[in-house]
Amino acid sequence: MESLRDIRQNIKAIKSTQQIMQTMKMISNARIRRAQEAMTNARPFAQKMLEMVDDLKQDILAMPQPEDGTESWAGRIFINKTANPNRIGLVVITGDKGLTGSFNAVILRSVLAFLREHQDQEIFLFAIGKKGRDFLNRLKMKNLHLVYESVGIFPKISYVHADLLGDALFKTFLQEKLSAVTLIYNDFKSLASQSLRQVQLLPFDFEQIKQEKEESSFEFEPGMLEIFKLLVPRLMKANLYRILLESQAANLAATMNAMDAASKNAGELVTALGVKLNKVRQTGITNEILDIVNGAEALNS
């Protein structure tokens, strides 16, 4: 049986851990408000950029194609017929730290399933977050090529991170003739839940906005093609920035929920150990009384 000292030490250690968990919960709660505000502010700009580029899409693709039979820059972005079907890209966004419940595990399981499904293709990887980077580095698969990584950026995401990721994506997509680039991340739904998302980044797919899009008319100066080449990279980076903010908010929400659950479990452990402490103490007192009574009886006999 444990001694009173051992039980008291266990209670003290658990209470100390519980205080750390409560502190982490409070920090996440304070940060998530700023993250939600930044995420909400980024959504309208990204949506309007999608609409503007979609307005340009048909007119740009209707322009004469190169005479040498190669696919135009716009064709690569929207149709991508000349790409190598055996080469694809994968962007993985995870957290930098643990203690987030199933946040990272859900993403990594989906990534592993994706890699198994495309094990016969060359996959160019873009890892955002230490957990995802370390996971991909541990996979000794010959068809994987880690071309970009960014760790330690949460929870202070800025547009610079999306800018660097967007440049790396476009460069690899065009130079390596990737047939498609897929993104896997956790989307923010509410403080209580996050949803796993797997979306295609390149070539662009505008099916998602057709029902929400409003009719609009734009005049482009100095010309559609020039504006198009400026807008497309900015569109990609604006959406990457929004996605990074969504993932950041989801990560903070998962941390807050995990720390709340862990703190409650620690409280239950402290209560159970308190009951055990009282029982051990009462047992000790009873044994001492019995020893005294037995000693007194022995003297009287």
C-alpha positions, 0 to 999 in steps of 0.5 A: 500500500502506498504511504501518505507521503507518496499519495501527497506527492502524487496529488501535488504533481497532478495539481502542478500539471493541471495548472500548466494545462489551465494556463495553456487553455487560457493562452489558446483562448486568448489567441484564438480570438485574434486568429478568428478575426484575422481568418474572417477578414481574409475570407472576403478578399480571397473570394473576390479574387476568385471571382475576378480570375474566373471572369478572366478565365474564358477570355484568356483561354480563348486567345490564340495558343502558341504556334509551336503546339505547347500549352500556354501559361494560362492553359497550364494553370487551368487545363494542364494537358501537357503535364507529366501524369506521373508527377503530383504535388502535396501540401501538408499543413499540421501544427508545430506542437502536440497536446492538440488532441487528434488534430495532427493525427487526423491529418497524418492518417489522411496523408498516409492514405494519399501516399499509398494511393499514389505510390506509383507516382513521384510526389513533391511535398510541401510541409507546413508545421513541424509535426508534418515535416518530421512525419514526412522525413521519417518515411523512407519512400523513394518517390517522395521529394520534400521541396519546401518546409516551414516550421515554427510559424504558428500561431503568428501566421503572416502573409509572408508565409503564404507568399513564400509557399506560393512562390515555391508552389508555382515554381515547382508546378511549372518547372517539374510539370506537375499534373496536380497539387493537392492540399490536406489540412484541418479547416476551422468550423467552430471552437468545438470542432474542426473538419479535415479538408483535401482540396485541389490547389492546381490546376484551378477549379472554380466549381466551388464558387459558381453558385455563390458568385454574383454577376459582375463586369470589370474593365482591365487595364493595361490588358487582360493577359497582363492583369491575369498574370498578376492576379493568378499568383496573388489569388493563390497566395491570398487563398493560401493565407486564408487556409493558413489562418483557418488551420491556425484557428483550428489548431488553437481550438483543438489545443484549448479543447484538449487542455480543457479535457486534460484539466478535468481529468486531472481534477478527477484524479486529484479527487480520487487520490484525495479519497484514497489519502483519507482511506489510508489515513483512516486505516493508519489511525485505526491500526494505531488505536488497535495497537494501543488497545492491544497493548493496554489489554496485554498490561492488564492481563 
